[in-house]
Amino acid sequence: MAKEKPLDPDTLALLQWCEEVEALLVAAGATRREAQEHIEEQAEWFTDQFYEGLSAEEAAKAALN
């Protein structure tokens, strides 16, 4: 069995940030599934927002508009 390579700190931070965005989208009325699908479908956009320094709150608000 091959061991999985640990994720780098940037990837871990991005995943945590996406979890925060997901929670905010759910708090705004989306189902957890809808929020996850939206983040998956717009993964490139969300990744760009993360690296541009947007907070999870700012990204969730932009996604809702």
mmCIF file as gemmi writes it, N, C-alpha and C atoms, coordinates in Angstrom:
data_model
loop_
_atom_site.group_PDB
_atom_site.id
_atom_site.type_symbol
_atom_site.label_atom_id
_atom_site.label_alt_id
_atom_site.label_comp_id
_atom_site.label_asym_id
_atom_site.label_entity_id
_atom_site.label_seq_id
_atom_site.pdbx_PDB_ins_code
_atom_site.Cartn_x
_atom_site.Cartn_y
_atom_site.Cartn_z
_atom_site.occupancy
_atom_site.B_iso_or_equiv
_atom_site.pdbx_formal_charge
_atom_site.auth_seq_id
_atom_site.auth_asym_id
_atom_site.pdbx_PDB_model_num
ATOM 1 N N . MET Axp A 1 ? 0.826 -1.188 0 1 0 ? 1 A 1
ATOM 2 C CA . MET Axp A 1 ? 0 0 0 1 0 ? 1 A 1
ATOM 3 C C . MET Axp A 1 ? 0.871 1.253 0 1 0 ? 1 A 1
ATOM 4 N N . ALA Axp A 2 ? 0.577 2.145 -0.876 1 0 ? 2 A 1
ATOM 5 C CA . ALA Axp A 2 ? 1.319 3.393 -0.928 1 0 ? 2 A 1
ATOM 6 C C . ALA Axp A 2 ? 0.78 4.356 0.12 1 0 ? 2 A 1
ATOM 7 N N . LYS Axp A 3 ? 1.697 5.03 0.761 1 0 ? 3 A 1
ATOM 8 C CA . LYS Axp A 3 ? 1.29 6.023 1.757 1 0 ? 3 A 1
ATOM 9 C C . LYS Axp A 3 ? 0.905 7.307 1.033 1 0 ? 3 A 1
ATOM 10 N N . GLU Axp A 4 ? -0.137 7.944 1.547 1 0 ? 4 A 1
ATOM 11 C CA . GLU Axp A 4 ? -0.539 9.226 0.968 1 0 ? 4 A 1
ATOM 12 C C . GLU Axp A 4 ? 0.413 10.31 1.443 1 0 ? 4 A 1
ATOM 13 N N . LYS Axp A 5 ? 0.749 11.176 0.529 1 0 ? 5 A 1
ATOM 14 C CA . LYS Axp A 5 ? 1.622 12.296 0.838 1 0 ? 5 A 1
ATOM 15 C C . LYS Axp A 5 ? 0.819 13.333 1.618 1 0 ? 5 A 1
ATOM 16 N N . PRO Axp A 6 ? 1.363 13.855 2.715 1 0 ? 6 A 1
ATOM 17 C CA . PRO Axp A 6 ? 0.617 14.865 3.475 1 0 ? 6 A 1
ATOM 18 C C . PRO Axp A 6 ? 0.408 16.131 2.635 1 0 ? 6 A 1
ATOM 19 N N . LEU Axp A 7 ? -0.694 16.793 2.888 1 0 ? 7 A 1
ATOM 20 C CA . LEU Axp A 7 ? -0.996 18.023 2.153 1 0 ? 7 A 1
ATOM 21 C C . LEU Axp A 7 ? -0.114 19.158 2.656 1 0 ? 7 A 1
ATOM 22 N N . ASP Axp A 8 ? 0.248 20.035 1.729 1 0 ? 8 A 1
ATOM 23 C CA . ASP Axp A 8 ? 1.077 21.17 2.112 1 0 ? 8 A 1
ATOM 24 C C . ASP Axp A 8 ? 0.228 22.195 2.876 1 0 ? 8 A 1
ATOM 25 N N . PRO Axp A 9 ? 0.858 23.081 3.63 1 0 ? 9 A 1
ATOM 26 C CA . PRO Axp A 9 ? 0.118 24.056 4.442 1 0 ? 9 A 1
ATOM 27 C C . PRO Axp A 9 ? -0.837 24.942 3.643 1 0 ? 9 A 1
ATOM 28 N N . ASP Axp A 10 ? -0.464 25.335 2.419 1 0 ? 10 A 1
ATOM 29 C CA . ASP Axp A 10 ? -1.352 26.17 1.598 1 0 ? 10 A 1
ATOM 30 C C . ASP Axp A 10 ? -2.633 25.42 1.233 1 0 ? 10 A 1
ATOM 31 N N . THR Axp A 11 ? -2.497 24.162 0.871 1 0 ? 11 A 1
ATOM 32 C CA . THR Axp A 11 ? -3.663 23.358 0.514 1 0 ? 11 A 1
ATOM 33 C C . THR Axp A 11 ? -4.563 23.155 1.724 1 0 ? 11 A 1
ATOM 34 N N . LEU Axp A 12 ? -3.964 22.884 2.865 1 0 ? 12 A 1
ATOM 35 C CA . LEU Axp A 12 ? -4.753 22.729 4.091 1 0 ? 12 A 1
ATOM 36 C C . LEU Axp A 12 ? -5.5 24.017 4.434 1 0 ? 12 A 1
ATOM 37 N N . ALA Axp A 13 ? -4.838 25.152 4.27 1 0 ? 13 A 1
ATOM 38 C CA . ALA Axp A 13 ? -5.479 26.438 4.55 1 0 ? 13 A 1
ATOM 39 C C . ALA Axp A 13 ? -6.632 26.686 3.583 1 0 ? 13 A 1
ATOM 40 N N . LEU Axp A 14 ? -6.45 26.358 2.316 1 0 ? 14 A 1
ATOM 41 C CA . LEU Axp A 14 ? -7.509 26.522 1.317 1 0 ? 14 A 1
ATOM 42 C C . LEU Axp A 14 ? -8.712 25.644 1.661 1 0 ? 14 A 1
ATOM 43 N N . LEU Axp A 15 ? -8.463 24.402 2.035 1 0 ? 15 A 1
ATOM 44 C CA . LEU Axp A 15 ? -9.561 23.494 2.39 1 0 ? 15 A 1
ATOM 45 C C . LEU Axp A 15 ? -10.33 24.003 3.614 1 0 ? 15 A 1
ATOM 46 N N . GLN Axp A 16 ? -9.61 24.495 4.604 1 0 ? 16 A 1
ATOM 47 C CA . GLN Axp A 16 ? -10.269 25.038 5.797 1 0 ? 16 A 1
ATOM 48 C C . GLN Axp A 16 ? -11.1 26.265 5.426 1 0 ? 16 A 1
ATOM 49 N N . TRP Axp A 17 ? -10.565 27.11 4.566 1 0 ? 17 A 1
ATOM 50 C CA . TRP Axp A 17 ? -11.262 28.314 4.118 1 0 ? 17 A 1
ATOM 51 C C . TRP Axp A 17 ? -12.537 27.929 3.373 1 0 ? 17 A 1
ATOM 52 N N . CYS Axp A 18 ? -12.456 26.907 2.517 1 0 ? 18 A 1
ATOM 53 C CA . CYS Axp A 18 ? -13.641 26.444 1.789 1 0 ? 18 A 1
ATOM 54 C C . CYS Axp A 18 ? -14.7 25.895 2.742 1 0 ? 18 A 1
ATOM 55 N N . GLU Axp A 19 ? -14.273 25.243 3.81 1 0 ? 19 A 1
ATOM 56 C CA . GLU Axp A 19 ? -15.226 24.765 4.814 1 0 ? 19 A 1
ATOM 57 C C . GLU Axp A 19 ? -15.942 25.936 5.474 1 0 ? 19 A 1
ATOM 58 N N . GLU Axp A 20 ? -15.217 27.024 5.719 1 0 ? 20 A 1
ATOM 59 C CA . GLU Axp A 20 ? -15.832 28.219 6.291 1 0 ? 20 A 1
ATOM 60 C C . GLU Axp A 20 ? -16.835 28.83 5.308 1 0 ? 20 A 1
ATOM 61 N N . VAL Axp A 21 ? -16.458 28.9 4.038 1 0 ? 21 A 1
ATOM 62 C CA . VAL Axp A 21 ? -17.367 29.421 3.006 1 0 ? 21 A 1
ATOM 63 C C . VAL Axp A 21 ? -18.617 28.551 2.957 1 0 ? 21 A 1
ATOM 64 N N . GLU Axp A 22 ? -18.436 27.241 2.971 1 0 ? 22 A 1
ATOM 65 C CA . GLU Axp A 22 ? -19.564 26.312 2.935 1 0 ? 22 A 1
ATOM 66 C C . GLU Axp A 22 ? -20.516 26.573 4.101 1 0 ? 22 A 1
ATOM 67 N N . ALA Axp A 23 ? -19.982 26.724 5.294 1 0 ? 23 A 1
ATOM 68 C CA . ALA Axp A 23 ? -20.812 26.981 6.473 1 0 ? 23 A 1
ATOM 69 C C . ALA Axp A 23 ? -21.58 28.287 6.322 1 0 ? 23 A 1
ATOM 70 N N . LEU Axp A 24 ? -20.956 29.285 5.754 1 0 ? 24 A 1
ATOM 71 C CA . LEU Axp A 24 ? -21.629 30.569 5.553 1 0 ? 24 A 1
ATOM 72 C C . LEU Axp A 24 ? -22.739 30.468 4.511 1 0 ? 24 A 1
ATOM 73 N N . LEU Axp A 25 ? -22.5 29.7 3.451 1 0 ? 25 A 1
ATOM 74 C CA . LEU Axp A 25 ? -23.542 29.505 2.441 1 0 ? 25 A 1
ATOM 75 C C . LEU Axp A 25 ? -24.731 28.755 3.035 1 0 ? 25 A 1
ATOM 76 N N . VAL Axp A 26 ? -24.457 27.778 3.887 1 0 ? 26 A 1
ATOM 77 C CA . VAL Axp A 26 ? -25.53 27.038 4.561 1 0 ? 26 A 1
ATOM 78 C C . VAL Axp A 26 ? -26.293 27.98 5.498 1 0 ? 26 A 1
ATOM 79 N N . ALA Axp A 27 ? -25.576 28.816 6.217 1 0 ? 27 A 1
ATOM 80 C CA . ALA Axp A 27 ? -26.229 29.774 7.121 1 0 ? 27 A 1
ATOM 81 C C . ALA Axp A 27 ? -27.119 30.748 6.352 1 0 ? 27 A 1
ATOM 82 N N . ALA Axp A 28 ? -26.771 30.987 5.083 1 0 ? 28 A 1
ATOM 83 C CA . ALA Axp A 28 ? -27.559 31.904 4.252 1 0 ? 28 A 1
ATOM 84 C C . ALA Axp A 28 ? -28.746 31.213 3.587 1 0 ? 28 A 1
ATOM 85 N N . GLY Axp A 29 ? -28.892 29.89 3.808 1 0 ? 29 A 1
ATOM 86 C CA . GLY Axp A 29 ? -30.076 29.216 3.297 1 0 ? 29 A 1
ATOM 87 C C . GLY Axp A 29 ? -29.841 28.061 2.336 1 0 ? 29 A 1
ATOM 88 N N . ALA Axp A 30 ? -28.613 27.866 1.899 1 0 ? 30 A 1
ATOM 89 C CA . ALA Axp A 30 ? -28.336 26.741 1.005 1 0 ? 30 A 1
ATOM 90 C C . ALA Axp A 30 ? -28.299 25.451 1.824 1 0 ? 30 A 1
ATOM 91 N N . THR Axp A 31 ? -28.589 24.341 1.176 1 0 ? 31 A 1
ATOM 92 C CA . THR Axp A 31 ? -28.38 23.062 1.847 1 0 ? 31 A 1
ATOM 93 C C . THR Axp A 31 ? -26.878 22.778 1.812 1 0 ? 31 A 1
ATOM 94 N N . ARG Axp A 32 ? -26.418 21.903 2.667 1 0 ? 32 A 1
ATOM 95 C CA . ARG Axp A 32 ? -24.993 21.556 2.681 1 0 ? 32 A 1
ATOM 96 C C . ARG Axp A 32 ? -24.577 21.018 1.311 1 0 ? 32 A 1
ATOM 97 N N . ARG Axp A 33 ? -25.43 20.189 0.718 1 0 ? 33 A 1
ATOM 98 C CA . ARG Axp A 33 ? -25.141 19.617 -0.603 1 0 ? 33 A 1
ATOM 99 C C . ARG Axp A 33 ? -25.04 20.71 -1.664 1 0 ? 33 A 1
ATOM 100 N N . GLU Axp A 34 ? -25.974 21.664 -1.655 1 0 ? 34 A 1
ATOM 101 C CA . GLU Axp A 34 ? -25.936 22.769 -2.616 1 0 ? 34 A 1
ATOM 102 C C . GLU Axp A 34 ? -24.657 23.581 -2.461 1 0 ? 34 A 1
ATOM 103 N N . ALA Axp A 35 ? -24.29 23.857 -1.224 1 0 ? 35 A 1
ATOM 104 C CA . ALA Axp A 35 ? -23.076 24.636 -0.964 1 0 ? 35 A 1
ATOM 105 C C . ALA Axp A 35 ? -21.844 23.886 -1.462 1 0 ? 35 A 1
ATOM 106 N N . GLN Axp A 36 ? -21.765 22.594 -1.172 1 0 ? 36 A 1
ATOM 107 C CA . GLN Axp A 36 ? -20.625 21.798 -1.618 1 0 ? 36 A 1
ATOM 108 C C . GLN Axp A 36 ? -20.55 21.739 -3.137 1 0 ? 36 A 1
ATOM 109 N N . GLU Axp A 37 ? -21.689 21.515 -3.783 1 0 ? 37 A 1
ATOM 110 C CA . GLU Axp A 37 ? -21.704 21.456 -5.245 1 0 ? 37 A 1
ATOM 111 C C . GLU Axp A 37 ? -21.287 22.782 -5.861 1 0 ? 37 A 1
ATOM 112 N N . HIS Axp A 38 ? -21.751 23.872 -5.284 1 0 ? 38 A 1
ATOM 113 C CA . HIS Axp A 38 ? -21.393 25.19 -5.819 1 0 ? 38 A 1
ATOM 114 C C . HIS Axp A 38 ? -19.888 25.422 -5.699 1 0 ? 38 A 1
ATOM 115 N N . ILE Axp A 39 ? -19.323 25.082 -4.556 1 0 ? 39 A 1
ATOM 116 C CA . ILE Axp A 39 ? -17.888 25.259 -4.365 1 0 ? 39 A 1
ATOM 117 C C . ILE Axp A 39 ? -17.112 24.364 -5.329 1 0 ? 39 A 1
ATOM 118 N N . GLU Axp A 40 ? -17.557 23.143 -5.515 1 0 ? 40 A 1
ATOM 119 C CA . GLU Axp A 40 ? -16.89 22.233 -6.45 1 0 ? 40 A 1
ATOM 120 C C . GLU Axp A 40 ? -16.973 22.746 -7.882 1 0 ? 40 A 1
ATOM 121 N N . GLU Axp A 41 ? -18.161 23.226 -8.277 1 0 ? 41 A 1
ATOM 122 C CA . GLU Axp A 41 ? -18.346 23.714 -9.648 1 0 ? 41 A 1
ATOM 123 C C . GLU Axp A 41 ? -17.545 24.982 -9.915 1 0 ? 41 A 1
ATOM 124 N N . GLN Axp A 42 ? -17.351 25.782 -8.884 1 0 ? 42 A 1
ATOM 125 C CA . GLN Axp A 42 ? -16.636 27.053 -9.022 1 0 ? 42 A 1
ATOM 126 C C . GLN Axp A 42 ? -15.28 27.007 -8.323 1 0 ? 42 A 1
ATOM 127 N N . ALA Axp A 43 ? -14.665 25.836 -8.287 1 0 ? 43 A 1
ATOM 128 C CA . ALA Axp A 43 ? -13.418 25.637 -7.538 1 0 ? 43 A 1
ATOM 129 C C . ALA Axp A 43 ? -12.323 26.62 -7.96 1 0 ? 43 A 1
ATOM 130 N N . GLU Axp A 44 ? -12.188 26.852 -9.245 1 0 ? 44 A 1
ATOM 131 C CA . GLU Axp A 44 ? -11.141 27.771 -9.713 1 0 ? 44 A 1
ATOM 132 C C . GLU Axp A 44 ? -11.399 29.188 -9.205 1 0 ? 44 A 1
ATOM 133 N N . TRP Axp A 45 ? -12.646 29.637 -9.278 1 0 ? 45 A 1
ATOM 134 C CA . TRP Axp A 45 ? -12.995 30.976 -8.808 1 0 ? 45 A 1
ATOM 135 C C . TRP Axp A 45 ? -12.727 31.106 -7.309 1 0 ? 45 A 1
ATOM 136 N N . PHE Axp A 46 ? -13.162 30.114 -6.528 1 0 ? 46 A 1
ATOM 137 C CA . PHE Axp A 46 ? -12.945 30.163 -5.087 1 0 ? 46 A 1
ATOM 138 C C . PHE Axp A 46 ? -11.456 30.125 -4.752 1 0 ? 46 A 1
ATOM 139 N N . THR Axp A 47 ? -10.692 29.319 -5.478 1 0 ? 47 A 1
ATOM 140 C CA . THR Axp A 47 ? -9.247 29.261 -5.245 1 0 ? 47 A 1
ATOM 141 C C . THR Axp A 47 ? -8.613 30.621 -5.512 1 0 ? 47 A 1
ATOM 142 N N . ASP Axp A 48 ? -9.025 31.258 -6.602 1 0 ? 48 A 1
ATOM 143 C CA . ASP Axp A 48 ? -8.518 32.604 -6.908 1 0 ? 48 A 1
ATOM 144 C C . ASP Axp A 48 ? -8.849 33.579 -5.785 1 0 ? 48 A 1
ATOM 145 N N . GLN Axp A 49 ? -10.079 33.518 -5.279 1 0 ? 49 A 1
ATOM 146 C CA . GLN Axp A 49 ? -10.491 34.426 -4.21 1 0 ? 49 A 1
ATOM 147 C C . GLN Axp A 49 ? -9.648 34.205 -2.956 1 0 ? 49 A 1
ATOM 148 N N . PHE Axp A 50 ? -9.367 32.945 -2.645 1 0 ? 50 A 1
ATOM 149 C CA . PHE Axp A 50 ? -8.537 32.624 -1.487 1 0 ? 50 A 1
ATOM 150 C C . PHE Axp A 50 ? -7.159 33.244 -1.636 1 0 ? 50 A 1
ATOM 151 N N . TYR Axp A 51 ? -6.535 33.034 -2.792 1 0 ? 51 A 1
ATOM 152 C CA . TYR Axp A 51 ? -5.177 33.538 -2.987 1 0 ? 51 A 1
ATOM 153 C C . TYR Axp A 51 ? -5.128 35.052 -3.177 1 0 ? 51 A 1
ATOM 154 N N . GLU Axp A 52 ? -6.262 35.662 -3.505 1 0 ? 52 A 1
ATOM 155 C CA . GLU Axp A 52 ? -6.313 37.121 -3.582 1 0 ? 52 A 1
ATOM 156 C C . GLU Axp A 52 ? -6.544 37.738 -2.21 1 0 ? 52 A 1
ATOM 157 N N . GLY Axp A 53 ? -6.758 36.893 -1.196 1 0 ? 53 A 1
ATOM 158 C CA . GLY Axp A 53 ? -6.853 37.382 0.174 1 0 ? 53 A 1
ATOM 159 C C . GLY Axp A 53 ? -8.253 37.669 0.679 1 0 ? 53 A 1
ATOM 160 N N . LEU Axp A 54 ? -9.28 37.255 -0.057 1 0 ? 54 A 1
ATOM 161 C CA . LEU Axp A 54 ? -10.636 37.477 0.437 1 0 ? 54 A 1
ATOM 162 C C . LEU Axp A 54 ? -10.884 36.608 1.664 1 0 ? 54 A 1
ATOM 163 N N . SER Axp A 55 ? -11.641 37.141 2.588 1 0 ? 55 A 1
ATOM 164 C CA . SER Axp A 55 ? -12.043 36.34 3.739 1 0 ? 55 A 1
ATOM 165 C C . SER Axp A 55 ? -13.138 35.383 3.273 1 0 ? 55 A 1
ATOM 166 N N . ALA Axp A 56 ? -13.395 34.374 4.07 1 0 ? 56 A 1
ATOM 167 C CA . ALA Axp A 56 ? -14.471 33.432 3.749 1 0 ? 56 A 1
ATOM 168 C C . ALA Axp A 56 ? -15.798 34.18 3.658 1 0 ? 56 A 1
ATOM 169 N N . GLU Axp A 57 ? -15.995 35.157 4.536 1 0 ? 57 A 1
ATOM 170 C CA . GLU Axp A 57 ? -17.229 35.942 4.524 1 0 ? 57 A 1
ATOM 171 C C . GLU Axp A 57 ? -17.37 36.726 3.236 1 0 ? 57 A 1
ATOM 172 N N . GLU Axp A 58 ? -16.288 37.344 2.78 1 0 ? 58 A 1
ATOM 173 C CA . GLU Axp A 58 ? -16.337 38.117 1.538 1 0 ? 58 A 1
ATOM 174 C C . GLU Axp A 58 ? -16.622 37.207 0.334 1 0 ? 58 A 1
ATOM 175 N N . ALA Axp A 59 ? -16 36.044 0.317 1 0 ? 59 A 1
ATOM 176 C CA . ALA Axp A 59 ? -16.21 35.115 -0.793 1 0 ? 59 A 1
ATOM 177 C C . ALA Axp A 59 ? -17.635 34.575 -0.801 1 0 ? 59 A 1
ATOM 178 N N . ALA Axp A 60 ? -18.164 34.25 0.37 1 0 ? 60 A 1
ATOM 179 C CA . ALA Axp A 60 ? -19.537 33.748 0.45 1 0 ? 60 A 1
ATOM 180 C C . ALA Axp A 60 ? -20.515 34.826 -0.01 1 0 ? 60 A 1
ATOM 181 N N . LYS Axp A 61 ? -20.279 36.051 0.413 1 0 ? 61 A 1
ATOM 182 C CA . LYS Axp A 61 ? -21.161 37.146 0.009 1 0 ? 61 A 1
ATOM 183 C C . LYS Axp A 61 ? -21.113 37.346 -1.502 1 0 ? 61 A 1
ATOM 184 N N . ALA Axp A 62 ? -19.926 37.293 -2.086 1 0 ? 62 A 1
ATOM 185 C CA . ALA Axp A 62 ? -19.787 37.438 -3.538 1 0 ? 62 A 1
ATOM 186 C C . ALA Axp A 62 ? -20.464 36.287 -4.265 1 0 ? 62 A 1
ATOM 187 N N . ALA Axp A 63 ? -20.373 35.09 -3.712 1 0 ? 63 A 1
ATOM 188 C CA . ALA Axp A 63 ? -20.996 33.927 -4.335 1 0 ? 63 A 1
ATOM 189 C C . ALA Axp A 63 ? -22.506 34.023 -4.31 1 0 ? 63 A 1
ATOM 190 N N . LEU Axp A 64 ? -23.047 34.692 -3.318 1 0 ? 64 A 1
ATOM 191 C CA . LEU Axp A 64 ? -24.502 34.815 -3.199 1 0 ? 64 A 1
ATOM 192 C C . LEU Axp A 64 ? -25.076 35.901 -4.104 1 0 ? 64 A 1
ATOM 193 N N . ASN Axp A 65 ? -24.223 36.756 -4.624 1 0 ? 65 A 1
ATOM 194 C CA . ASN Axp A 65 ? -24.708 37.839 -5.502 1 0 ? 65 A 1
ATOM 195 C C . ASN Axp A 65 ? -24.744 37.427 -6.937 1 0 ? 65 A 1
